[in-house]
Amino acid sequence: MVAMTMVVDEAPELVAANLAFHLNVGVDRIVAADTGTHAGATEVLESFTTDVVRRLAMGPQDRASATELARLAVQSGAEWVIPSRPDEFWWPRGESLKDVLAVVPPRYGVVQGLVRVFVGEEGNGEFDERITRTSLLGPDPPGGDFRRLLRPVYRAHLDLVIDDSDWTLGGRRVPLRAWYPIEVFRFVDGRSGKLAVDRRLVEDTRLRDALRRIRDAKGGGPLALPVPTVVDDASYAIECAAVGEVDIARLDEQIRALELRIAGLEARFWPTMRRRLRRLARRPS
């Protein structure tokens, strides 16, 4: 069972498309915290059946934590939890999110999705008609904060904790590295979105076409997404490798921090052991 959590604070058109898409590509339940910011968004949530969306009434200043929402999802029987946002669409590199998550070996507690930013001027056409997004195949290496490039999916357990600053919880959760079986389509508005893009822009019609199919089907059953071709996977692997270089730098920082902690422990351990040995040596036999 795959569950998704989100705080609903976006326009109703975006929320409706988001829910419809994910419930058609393998998400079983969406735990939505409604801030009441948009009355139309509340109506969208209420239009879905209660066994699929759990609506939590909350004000803009009373936001539920990511951990709280995730644990509600776990209580509903989720085996995987996707902490998401209304402006993010999680696209599996397979027929469904269930398919790509089902084959992840049990030792991995975190699966990461590669972020794709769709850009466009605010008010210039509907968001679901945008087909221009970022790519990591440009001339410059990605660099920067890895959280700008990746988003986590968590294997569920009763004491699940969501920490945006450390997805692995100090290494206690093992992440699947080097391959990202999900792409996260994120939509930004205004010139700030374009100015933030330092990669090559490419045309990508996958989400636009999928949303059109969902609208045309009118609830006609789950949507089977096209499986990537060998050529697609080869190109994608190059991008994953580029992100891997950023991830390696983060791992190096963690290793250095661990080495410093170990050195500190050793500095305290050996003097203590020497004092105890001296006391033992002075004891009468």
KOLMI-569544 format. One record per residue (C-alpha): residue number from 1; residue in three letters; z, x negated, y negated. Coordinates in pm, whole numbers, plus 50000, padded with zeros to 5 digits. Each point is the difference from the previous one (the first is absolute). Example, Ala and Ser with C-alpha at 12.3 -4.5 7.8 and 13.67 -1.06 7.14 Angstrom:
! residues 2
<seq 1 type Ala c3 50780 c1 48770 c2 50450>
<seq 2 type Ser c3 49934 c1 49863 c2 49656>
***
This chain:
! residues 285
<seq 1 type Met c3 50000 c1 50000 c2 50000>
<seq 2 type Val c3 49900 c1 49867 c2 49658>
<seq 3 type Ala c3 50184 c1 50111 c2 49685>
<seq 4 type Met c3 49929 c1 49932 c2 49635>
<seq 5 type Thr c3 50245 c1 50012 c2 49710>
<seq 6 type Met c3 49925 c1 50028 c2 49631>
<seq 7 type Val c3 50140 c1 50105 c2 49664>
<seq 8 type Val c3 49766 c1 50262 c2 49855>
<seq 9 type Asp c3 49952 c1 49934 c2 49631>
<seq 10 type Glu c3 49621 c1 50016 c2 49960>
<seq 11 type Ala c3 49742 c1 50265 c2 49910>
<seq 12 type Pro c3 49955 c1 50283 c2 50255>
<seq 13 type Glu c3 49637 c1 49911 c2 50077>
<seq 14 type Leu c3 50102 c1 49651 c2 50110>
<seq 15 type Val c3 50296 c1 50129 c2 50203>
<seq 16 type Ala c3 49789 c1 50263 c2 50178>
<seq 17 type Ala c3 49732 c1 49747 c2 50095>
<seq 18 type Asn c3 50264 c1 49752 c2 50114>
<seq 19 type Leu c3 50178 c1 50245 c2 50231>
<seq 20 type Ala c3 49678 c1 50142 c2 50143>
<seq 21 type Phe c3 49860 c1 49655 c2 50072>
<seq 22 type His c3 50305 c1 49856 c2 50174>
<seq 23 type Leu c3 50070 c1 50311 c2 50207>
<seq 24 type Asn c3 49640 c1 49972 c2 50124>
<seq 25 type Val c3 50010 c1 49631 c2 50093>
<seq 26 type Gly c3 50314 c1 49976 c2 50213>
<seq 27 type Val c3 50309 c1 50072 c2 49788>
<seq 28 type Asp c3 50219 c1 50262 c2 50171>
<seq 29 type Arg c3 50254 c1 50063 c2 49727>
<seq 30 type Ile c3 50032 c1 49924 c2 49630>
<seq 31 type Val c3 50347 c1 49980 c2 49847>
<seq 32 type Ala c3 49934 c1 50075 c2 49634>
<seq 33 type Ala c3 50255 c1 49975 c2 49720>
<seq 34 type Asp c3 49887 c1 50234 c2 49723>
<seq 35 type Thr c3 50101 c1 49892 c2 49650>
<seq 36 type Gly c3 49872 c1 50321 c2 49843>
<seq 37 type Thr c3 49795 c1 49795 c2 49752>
<seq 38 type His c3 49688 c1 50207 c2 50071>
<seq 39 type Ala c3 50043 c1 50370 c2 50080>
<seq 40 type Gly c3 49662 c1 49999 c2 50170>
<seq 41 type Ala c3 50111 c1 49720 c2 50233>
<seq 42 type Thr c3 50300 c1 50208 c2 50109>
<seq 43 type Glu c3 49764 c1 50286 c2 50083>
<seq 44 type Val c3 49786 c1 49762 c2 50206>
<seq 45 type Leu c3 50305 c1 49891 c2 50203>
<seq 46 type Glu c3 50100 c1 50360 c2 50060>
<seq 47 type Ser c3 49649 c1 50083 c2 50118>
<seq 48 type Phe c3 50043 c1 49776 c2 50304>
<seq 49 type Thr c3 50197 c1 50117 c2 50303>
<seq 50 type Thr c3 50368 c1 49907 c2 50006>
<seq 51 type Asp c3 49975 c1 49826 c2 50339>
<seq 52 type Val c3 49761 c1 49747 c2 49841>
<seq 53 type Val c3 50145 c1 49943 c2 49652>
<seq 54 type Arg c3 50372 c1 49994 c2 49926>
<seq 55 type Arg c3 50041 c1 50069 c2 49632>
<seq 56 type Leu c3 50306 c1 49859 c2 49828>
<seq 57 type Ala c3 50080 c1 50158 c2 49660>
<seq 58 type Met c3 50096 c1 49728 c2 49756>
<seq 59 type Gly c3 49977 c1 49928 c2 49630>
<seq 60 type Pro c3 49812 c1 49711 c2 49838>
<seq 61 type Gln c3 50327 c1 49811 c2 49944>
<seq 62 type Asp c3 50132 c1 50066 c2 50352>
<seq 63 type Arg c3 49754 c1 49816 c2 50222>
<seq 64 type Ala c3 50071 c1 49970 c2 50369>
<seq 65 type Ser c3 50003 c1 49643 c2 50124>
<seq 66 type Ala c3 49726 c1 49870 c2 50229>
<seq 67 type Thr c3 50260 c1 49943 c2 50272>
<seq 68 type Glu c3 50128 c1 50358 c2 49972>
<seq 69 type Leu c3 49650 c1 50144 c2 50037>
<seq 70 type Ala c3 49920 c1 49765 c2 50289>
<seq 71 type Arg c3 50312 c1 50101 c2 50191>
<seq 72 type Leu c3 49914 c1 50367 c2 49956>
<seq 73 type Ala c3 49664 c1 49919 c2 50156>
<seq 74 type Val c3 50171 c1 49821 c2 50290>
<seq 75 type Gln c3 50229 c1 50299 c2 50055>
<seq 76 type Ser c3 49689 c1 50216 c2 50039>
<seq 77 type Gly c3 49886 c1 49782 c2 50291>
<seq 78 type Ala c3 49778 c1 49742 c2 49830>
<seq 79 type Glu c3 49914 c1 49680 c2 50187>
<seq 80 type Trp c3 49825 c1 49847 c2 49698>
<seq 81 type Val c3 50081 c1 50056 c2 49632>
<seq 82 type Ile c3 49752 c1 49941 c2 49716>
<seq 83 type Pro c3 50168 c1 49983 c2 49657>
<seq 84 type Ser c3 49716 c1 50110 c2 49773>
<seq 85 type Arg c3 49912 c1 50130 c2 49655>
<seq 86 type Pro c3 49779 c1 50295 c2 49899>
<seq 87 type Asp c3 49736 c1 49758 c2 49869>
<seq 88 type Glu c3 49975 c1 49810 c2 50332>
<seq 89 type Phe c3 49774 c1 50095 c2 50292>
<seq 90 type Trp c3 50069 c1 49813 c2 50325>
<seq 91 type Trp c3 49669 c1 49938 c2 50179>
<seq 92 type Pro c3 50030 c1 49882 c2 50364>
<seq 93 type Arg c3 49750 c1 49751 c2 50138>
<seq 94 type Gly c3 49952 c1 50230 c2 50297>
<seq 95 type Glu c3 49959 c1 50372 c2 50061>
<seq 96 type Ser c3 50351 c1 50087 c2 49880>
<seq 97 type Leu c3 50331 c1 49855 c2 49889>
<seq 98 type Lys c3 50141 c1 50089 c2 50340>
<seq 99 type Asp c3 49734 c1 49793 c2 50174>
<seq 100 type Val c3 50061 c1 49682 c2 49803>
<seq 101 type Leu c3 50381 c1 50025 c2 50015>
<seq 102 type Ala c3 50017 c1 50092 c2 50370>
<seq 103 type Val c3 49870 c1 49658 c2 50107>
<seq 104 type Val c3 50247 c1 49795 c2 49794>
<seq 105 type Pro c3 50228 c1 49811 c2 50244>
<seq 106 type Pro c3 50366 c1 50113 c2 49995>
<seq 107 type Arg c3 50130 c1 49669 c2 49863>
<seq 108 type Tyr c3 49841 c1 50066 c2 49661>
<seq 109 type Gly c3 50210 c1 50206 c2 49759>
<seq 110 type Val c3 49768 c1 49985 c2 49698>
<seq 111 type Val c3 49625 c1 50058 c2 49979>
<seq 112 type Gln c3 49835 c1 49919 c2 49668>
<seq 113 type Gly c3 49710 c1 50171 c2 49826>
<seq 114 type Leu c3 49752 c1 49824 c2 49772>
<seq 115 type Val c3 49988 c1 50154 c2 49650>
<seq 116 type Arg c3 49663 c1 50104 c2 49855>
<seq 117 type Val c3 50007 c1 50103 c2 49634>
<seq 118 type Phe c3 49746 c1 50261 c2 49889>
<seq 119 type Val c3 49931 c1 49967 c2 49630>
<seq 120 type Gly c3 49862 c1 50239 c2 49740>
<seq 121 type Glu c3 50048 c1 50112 c2 49646>
<seq 122 type Glu c3 50256 c1 50275 c2 49947>
<seq 123 type Gly c3 49828 c1 50336 c2 49970>
<seq 124 type Asn c3 49667 c1 49859 c2 50116>
<seq 125 type Gly c3 49931 c1 50216 c2 50305>
<seq 126 type Glu c3 50229 c1 50115 c2 50283>
<seq 127 type Phe c3 50206 c1 49739 c2 50180>
<seq 128 type Asp c3 49853 c1 50099 c2 50338>
<seq 129 type Glu c3 49651 c1 49916 c2 49879>
<seq 130 type Arg c3 50082 c1 49639 c2 49923>
<seq 131 type Ile c3 49824 c1 49748 c2 50220>
<seq 132 type Thr c3 50073 c1 49670 c2 49820>
<seq 133 type Arg c3 50287 c1 49793 c2 50134>
<seq 134 type Thr c3 50131 c1 49645 c2 50015>
<seq 135 type Ser c3 49909 c1 49746 c2 50267>
<seq 136 type Leu c3 50156 c1 49667 c2 50100>
<seq 137 type Leu c3 49659 c1 49846 c2 50064>
<seq 138 type Gly c3 49966 c1 49883 c2 49639>
<seq 139 type Pro c3 49983 c1 49635 c2 49897>
<seq 140 type Asp c3 50369 c1 49965 c2 49912>
<seq 141 type Pro c3 50288 c1 49995 c2 50250>
<seq 142 type Pro c3 50232 c1 50305 c2 49973>
<seq 143 type Gly c3 50326 c1 49823 c2 49910>
<seq 144 type Gly c3 50292 c1 50176 c2 49835>
<seq 145 type Asp c3 50262 c1 50227 c2 50152>
<seq 146 type Phe c3 49912 c1 50103 c2 50355>
<seq 147 type Arg c3 50144 c1 50347 c2 49933>
<seq 148 type Arg c3 49701 c1 50060 c2 49772>
<seq 149 type Leu c3 49771 c1 49947 c2 50299>
<seq 150 type Leu c3 50193 c1 50155 c2 50290>
<seq 151 type Arg c3 50200 c1 50316 c2 50077>
<seq 152 type Pro c3 50240 c1 50044 c2 50296>
<seq 153 type Val c3 50023 c1 50252 c2 50283>
<seq 154 type Tyr c3 50332 c1 49997 c2 50192>
<seq 155 type Arg c3 50081 c1 50062 c2 50363>
<seq 156 type Ala c3 50267 c1 50269 c2 49994>
<seq 157 type His c3 50362 c1 49979 c2 50109>
<seq 158 type Leu c3 50311 c1 50195 c2 49902>
<seq 159 type Asp c3 50136 c1 49740 c2 49757>
<seq 160 type Leu c3 49664 c1 49931 c2 49835>
<seq 161 type Val c3 50033 c1 49822 c2 49665>
<seq 162 type Ile c3 49720 c1 49976 c2 49744>
<seq 163 type Asp c3 50026 c1 49692 c2 49778>
<seq 164 type Asp c3 49697 c1 49945 c2 49778>
<seq 165 type Ser c3 50106 c1 49643 c2 49926>
<seq 166 type Asp c3 50026 c1 49899 c2 50367>
<seq 167 type Trp c3 49808 c1 50203 c2 50258>
<seq 168 type Thr c3 50131 c1 49788 c2 50289>
<seq 169 type Leu c3 50369 c1 50028 c2 49899>
<seq 170 type Gly c3 50049 c1 49626 c2 50018>
<seq 171 type Gly c3 49786 c1 49962 c2 50309>
<seq 172 type Arg c3 50177 c1 50267 c2 50204>
<seq 173 type Arg c3 49676 c1 50203 c2 50004>
<seq 174 type Val c3 49699 c1 49815 c2 50139>
<seq 175 type Pro c3 49680 c1 50070 c2 49801>
<seq 176 type Leu c3 49652 c1 50009 c2 50148>
<seq 177 type Arg c3 49825 c1 49718 c2 49816>
<seq 178 type Ala c3 49641 c1 49888 c2 49936>
<seq 179 type Trp c3 49847 c1 50337 c2 50087>
<seq 180 type Tyr c3 50047 c1 50317 c2 49796>
<seq 181 type Pro c3 49884 c1 50305 c2 50202>
<seq 182 type Ile c3 50032 c1 50238 c2 49703>
<seq 183 type Glu c3 49843 c1 49992 c2 49654>
<seq 184 type Val c3 50189 c1 50160 c2 49713>
<seq 185 type Phe c3 49768 c1 50162 c2 49745>
<seq 186 type Arg c3 50180 c1 50012 c2 49666>
<seq 187 type Phe c3 49868 c1 50175 c2 49688>
<seq 188 type Val c3 50067 c1 49876 c2 49646>
<seq 189 type Asp c3 49898 c1 50151 c2 49667>
<seq 190 type Gly c3 49905 c1 49855 c2 49666>
<seq 191 type Arg c3 49884 c1 49659 c2 49883>
<seq 192 type Ser c3 50322 c1 49836 c2 50119>
<seq 193 type Gly c3 49883 c1 50055 c2 50356>
<seq 194 type Lys c3 49671 c1 49825 c2 49933>
<seq 195 type Leu c3 50157 c1 49714 c2 49812>
<seq 196 type Ala c3 50242 c1 49939 c2 50288>
<seq 197 type Val c3 49712 c1 49946 c2 50241>
<seq 198 type Asp c3 49922 c1 49632 c2 50052>
<seq 199 type Arg c3 49791 c1 50043 c2 50316>
<seq 200 type Arg c3 49642 c1 50099 c2 50066>
<seq 201 type Leu c3 49939 c1 50377 c2 49984>
<seq 202 type Val c3 49817 c1 50171 c2 50286>
<seq 203 type Glu c3 49873 c1 50347 c2 50080>
<seq 204 type Asp c3 50196 c1 50190 c2 50264>
<seq 205 type Thr c3 49920 c1 50366 c2 50076>
<seq 206 type Arg c3 50225 c1 50044 c2 50306>
<seq 207 type Leu c3 50282 c1 50196 c2 49839>
<seq 208 type Arg c3 49770 c1 50210 c2 49785>
<seq 209 type Asp c3 49798 c1 50102 c2 50305>
<seq 210 type Ala c3 50312 c1 50070 c2 50208>
<seq 211 type Leu c3 50150 c1 50226 c2 49732>
<seq 212 type Arg c3 49671 c1 50189 c2 49979>
<seq 213 type Arg c3 50004 c1 50052 c2 50378>
<seq 214 type Ile c3 50357 c1 50129 c2 49987>
<seq 215 type Arg c3 49912 c1 50248 c2 49725>
<seq 216 type Asp c3 49693 c1 50118 c2 50189>
<seq 217 type Ala c3 50192 c1 50037 c2 50328>
<seq 218 type Lys c3 50267 c1 50224 c2 49841>
<seq 219 type Gly c3 50266 c1 49920 c2 50258>
<seq 220 type Gly c3 49760 c1 49957 c2 50290>
<seq 221 type Gly c3 50207 c1 49735 c2 50177>
<seq 222 type Pro c3 50086 c1 49629 c2 49972>
<seq 223 type Leu c3 49748 c1 49767 c2 49843>
<seq 224 type Ala c3 49874 c1 49717 c2 50223>
<seq 225 type Leu c3 49923 c1 49705 c2 49776>
<seq 226 type Pro c3 49714 c1 49760 c2 50080>
<seq 227 type Val c3 50101 c1 49689 c2 50194>
<seq 228 type Pro c3 49909 c1 49678 c2 49813>
<seq 229 type Thr c3 49701 c1 49807 c2 50130>
<seq 230 type Val c3 50014 c1 49636 c2 50109>
<seq 231 type Val c3 49844 c1 49902 c2 49667>
<seq 232 type Asp c3 50260 c1 50202 c2 49808>
<seq 233 type Asp c3 50284 c1 49839 c2 50196>
<seq 234 type Ala c3 49863 c1 49651 c2 49940>
<seq 235 type Ser c3 49988 c1 50057 c2 49625>
<seq 236 type Tyr c3 50345 c1 50157 c2 50006>
<seq 237 type Ala c3 50141 c1 49704 c2 50194>
<seq 238 type Ile c3 49899 c1 49768 c2 49715>
<seq 239 type Glu c3 50197 c1 50212 c2 49756>
<seq 240 type Cys c3 50300 c1 50011 c2 50233>
<seq 241 type Ala c3 49988 c1 49619 c2 50019>
<seq 242 type Ala c3 50008 c1 49982 c2 49620>
<seq 243 type Val c3 50314 c1 50213 c2 49992>
<seq 244 type Gly c3 50146 c1 49791 c2 50281>
<seq 245 type Glu c3 49995 c1 49697 c2 49773>
<seq 246 type Val c3 50221 c1 50189 c2 49753>
<seq 247 type Asp c3 50227 c1 50104 c2 50286>
<seq 248 type Ile c3 50033 c1 49641 c2 50120>
<seq 249 type Ala c3 50128 c1 49897 c2 49658>
<seq 250 type Arg c3 50266 c1 50271 c2 50024>
<seq 251 type Leu c3 50096 c1 49883 c2 50349>
<seq 252 type Asp c3 50035 c1 49645 c2 49871>
<seq 253 type Glu c3 50244 c1 50123 c2 49734>
<seq 254 type Gln c3 50203 c1 50185 c2 50265>
<seq 255 type Ile c3 50010 c1 49694 c2 50224>
<seq 256 type Arg c3 50118 c1 49781 c2 49713>
<seq 257 type Ala c3 50273 c1 50252 c2 49914>
<seq 258 type Leu c3 50108 c1 50007 c2 50366>
<seq 259 type Glu c3 50013 c1 49620 c2 50013>
<seq 260 type Leu c3 50224 c1 49995 c2 49692>
<seq 261 type Arg c3 50235 c1 50258 c2 50157>
<seq 262 type Ile c3 50016 c1 49798 c2 50323>
<seq 263 type Ala c3 50071 c1 49681 c2 49804>
<seq 264 type Gly c3 50282 c1 50178 c2 49819>
<seq 265 type Leu c3 50151 c1 50122 c2 50326>
<seq 266 type Glu c3 49976 c1 49653 c2 50153>
<seq 267 type Ala c3 50166 c1 49849 c2 49694>
<seq 268 type Arg c3 50300 c1 50229 c2 50057>
<seq 269 type Phe c3 49996 c1 49982 c2 50381>
<seq 270 type Trp c3 50025 c1 49626 c2 50067>
<seq 271 type Pro c3 50290 c1 49921 c2 49764>
<seq 272 type Thr c3 50192 c1 50288 c2 50159>
<seq 273 type Met c3 49926 c1 49866 c2 50350>
<seq 274 type Arg c3 50111 c1 49647 c2 49904>
<seq 275 type Arg c3 50331 c1 50130 c2 49863>
<seq 276 type Arg c3 50065 c1 50195 c2 50321>
<seq 277 type Leu c3 49913 c1 49700 c2 50217>
<seq 278 type Arg c3 50239 c1 49779 c2 49801>
<seq 279 type Arg c3 50281 c1 50255 c2 50048>
<seq 280 type Leu c3 49929 c1 50011 c2 50373>
<seq 281 type Ala c3 49999 c1 49619 c2 50020>
<seq 282 type Arg c3 50345 c1 49983 c2 49835>
<seq 283 type Arg c3 50161 c1 50245 c2 50243>
<seq 284 type Pro c3 50235 c1 49841 c2 50256>
<seq 285 type Ser c3 49858 c1 50001 c2 50352>
***
